């Protein structure tokens, strides 16, 4: 049985994963008829935020995803957003020659664009891309800064950076008032081959979620945090293949 998708007006299945703290890690309890999925509404709370019995893993991807796709966010000017929505993919005035950053976290996107109020970030798009493409990007990524736990030395990091068309960085996740949290949120930068694949191969659909970003932002400004939380998209821990997790330093 499917429920109505509050974002697109369509019926769709989204992943439902319940997390409990077991030996300082998440226990992933999935329920569904197919691929561990069951129907949920996009207006439910973010599972890992402000839950008293859950300690978020520091380096973990939290996202909205299905068995085949993952949703990432980007904020653009109206001109770029309108063209992308009309074409169903990124077209001019979007420029492939620039690195473009995708963000699985809705709240980190909110922090970056100021609830869709910053110049040239007034429109927020939810881009559904293939999990295969997303994991290809991470498998070919280089961290934005040298990290001793991932690279033998600075030269090793430089070599990886020069060969890679993908950058990743782990920034502090934010709460509704944009205060930094102790766990991290992944940002993925794409250029050259990676941005071409993103535009031409990985993108499955693009939705305008500016209205949702603005609505939640207004509730936060009014001090209605619990009401804002109830409107948040559900984001679950996205478990990467072990080899890919190693590349980006995920837990």
Buried (B, 14 or more C-beta within 10 A) or exposed (E): EEBEBEBBEEEBBBBBBEBEEEEEEBEBEEEBEEEBBBBBEBEBBBBBBEEEEBBBBBBBBBBBBBEEBBBBBBBBBEEBBBBBBEEEBBEEEBEBEEBBBBBBBBBBBBBBBBBBEEEEBBBBBBBBBBBEBBBBBBBBBBBBEBEEEBBEEEEEBEEBBEEBBBBBBBBBBBBBEBEEBEBBBBBBBBBEEBBBBBBEEBBBEBBBBBEBBBBBBEBBEEEBBEEBBEBBBBBBBBEBEEEBBEBBBBB
